[in-house]
Amino acid sequence: MLSTIKSRDIQEQIARIKEADIVIGIPSFNNARTIGHVVRAVQAGLLKYFPDSKALLVNSDGGSTDRTMDIVNQSAIEDLQSILLHHRGEPFFKIATPYLGLPGKGSAFHTIFEIAAALEAKACAVVDSDLRSITPEWVELLVKPVLSEGFDFVTPLYHRHKYDGTITNSIVYPLTRALYGKQVRQPIGGDFGFSGRMAKFFLTKNVWRTDIARYGIDIWMTTEAIANNFKIAQSFLGAKIHDAKDPGSDLSVMLSQVTGVAFSLMKEYYEIWKPIQGSRAIPTFGFQYTVGLEQLHVDVGRMLSIFRQGVKELTQLWRQILGPGDLGELEAIGACPDQEFRFPLNLWTRVVFDFAIAYHKQKLPVDHLLKSLTPLYLGKTASFVKEVENMGQEEAEAEIEKLCLEFEQSKELLINQWR
């Protein structure tokens, strides 16, 4: 098994701690601006909700140059009365360490999994280091379903701005839901709870020298948990306010990374997802309430420009992936004026399925295939932004639900072409 905790200092700290009930991991890279708040929120959550549990916070860092690790070590809640506590209970430990291996979030997680396994942790969680909306309650909501209810994997459920998370909303959520039949709303949410058993399972998988160690770790974890029949739930965490990006900005690398991992897992778990029809809700914890969200402004004009450029320049390449009818429909919507532009749900569903099939059948080099999806994704995103511009969050969510149902109802087309 690949090991990433080789330093004597970390091994000595593990030996000194001996065992832990709860391990919370925070992967980081140059997050000095936000990570102090995340560390204090985690510590407050552990002290407040798990005072009788021996807990460890692990910061797995990718070589930050902005004092991220120093801030982790220095950040602490000194005034327990501020969080309505009068004593510490069980001790709270911290380990801040650079990770080894390929640069990326997956390698950071591998270090966290290894430390959790070495300490025989009962429950674990990982949270993003750029969060501004994390509260101590997040720790309870991610960890307690594992400790008290026997769940192995807990995904986040948040309210996000209707323009945030467009890769999730247009591809990852509808595809994962249609394939595996579980309504996991945030399969790449970034903040997860999981059992010690789940952490050990992740370590057995031979992916840590692959691209999953660089990226795609979130969808990989979620899919592995679902496909291997672990007990899954989701917890409502309120608002997801982080360093969000305009979906019109360059998300092509992230898009290629996430879809590549999702498509590769489709190959691995074909026999699992093939017979599944429809989808079902999963257990949900947490009191759901309305939250205020930061505005996110998007550049629809830029997205449409890239889409139309793709229609002009990539048609010959797309001809190897898409059917002639779909190509003609893409050309037709590309010629529409901005105010009339719409990307039909059934067309987008066929596009995603055809790209998955092309990946499976190796019709093109993977890099070329996945990068050529970007203009189509931007066209679909521009269409969504225009459609929901005057809608509230619930109405926008209803539009995403329509897309999910389209994926589910068209699944037989995917299966027939896959064979």
Buried (B, 14 or more C-beta within 10 A) or exposed (E): EBEBBEEEEBEEBBEEBEEBBBBBBBBBBBBBBBBBBBBBBBBBBBBBBBBEBBBBBBBBBBEBEBEBBEBBEEBEBEEBEEBEBEEEBBEBBBBBBBBBBBBBBBBBBBBBBBBBBBBEBBBBBBBBBBBBBBBBBBBBBBBBBBBEEEBBBBBBBBBBBBBBBBBBBBBBBBBBBBBBBBBBBBBBBBBBBBBBEBBBBBBEEEBBEBBBBBBBBBBBBBBBBBBBEBBBBBBBBBBBBBEBBBBBEEBBEBBBBBBBBBBBBBEEBBEBBEEBEEBEEBEBBBEEEEBEBEEBEBBBEBBBBBBBEBBEEBEEBBEEBBBEEBBEBBEEBBEEEEEEBBBEBBBBBBBBBBBBBBBBEEBBEBEEBBBBBBBBBBBBBBBBBBBBEEEEBEEBBEBBEEBBBBBBBBBEBBEEBBE
